[in-house]
Amino acid sequence: MSWQVKHERPEDNSEPGEYFHASSYETSGMRRTQEQLTQRALELLAIPPKSRVLDVGCGTGFSMKVIENQGHTAVGIDIVESMIEKARERGLNAVVADMADLPFEKDSFDAIVSISVIQWAKDLKAVAKEFKRVLKPKGGMVAQFYPFSEDEAKSMAKIFASQGFQGGLAIDQPEHAKKRKVFLVMKLV
Ligand SMILES: C[S@@+](CC[C@H](N)C(=O)[O-])C[C@H]1O[C@@H](n2cnc3c(N)ncnc32)[C@H](O)[C@@H]1O
């Protein structure tokens, strides 16, 4: 049976700038969740050692730290200025930008990691195009996200496939509404 979430999601009725504030974002629970999701995402994508990785929607940098601790170089972008300021205070290389308009040259990254972000996209096709543009040929992307339903997750995967990505969804604990984790794991061919 296909699933859909029963509760309202913040992205259904707010903008990132209203919902995310660096001052209230950093709880120990959020840190743990972001770290665990990032570890799992990196396991699923299996990025080659010492890759240059773009973290899309990097927030205050919890995921970036995990990426760097695994020996990669991380560059982050986020649309909310206070989140980027905090990431920079940590010494991370992060800039304010929208995921649909990335401030990088073509072929800049070996991989893209995005944790709990792409469900905020207003135009996912534009995001997929940007991911393709900034990734090197044969580059990979992994995005953990919170789709409204299984059907929406499949449509989102199709949008990336339409831009030349191959791969699909990996869903941990699919039957468990609260523990279910959805990842899109794809590579350019
Ligand atoms: C749950 S946080 C994820 C944070 C990050 N993974 C971490 O380790 O803390 C989601 C982030 O997505 C960002 N975001 C939402 N829409 C965005 C967009 N259009 N472009 C870039 N970032 C966006 C938010 O500002 C927020 O910081």
The ligand as an ORCA input file, in Angstrom:
! r2SCAN-3c Opt
* xyz 0 1
  C      16.776     20.884      7.934
  S      17.854     22.104      7.303
  C      19.168     21.074      6.795
  C      20.455     21.494      7.316
  C      21.716     20.736      7.110
  N      21.618     19.481      6.401
  C      22.435     20.581      8.427
  O      23.323     19.741      8.498
  O      22.155     21.301      9.384
  C      17.161     22.541      5.731
  C      17.876     23.726      5.099
  O      17.430     23.902      3.764
  C      17.553     25.270      3.465
  N      16.800     25.617      2.252
  C      15.463     25.624      2.050
  N      15.169     26.041      0.808
  C      16.341     26.298      0.186
  C      16.699     26.755     -1.125
  N      15.763     27.067     -2.032
  N      17.996     26.875     -1.433
  C      18.956     26.606     -0.496
  N      18.691     26.179      0.762
  C      17.392     26.017      1.107
  C      17.017     25.922      4.728
  O      17.372     27.273      4.819
  C      17.624     25.040      5.813
  O      18.821     25.568      6.322
*
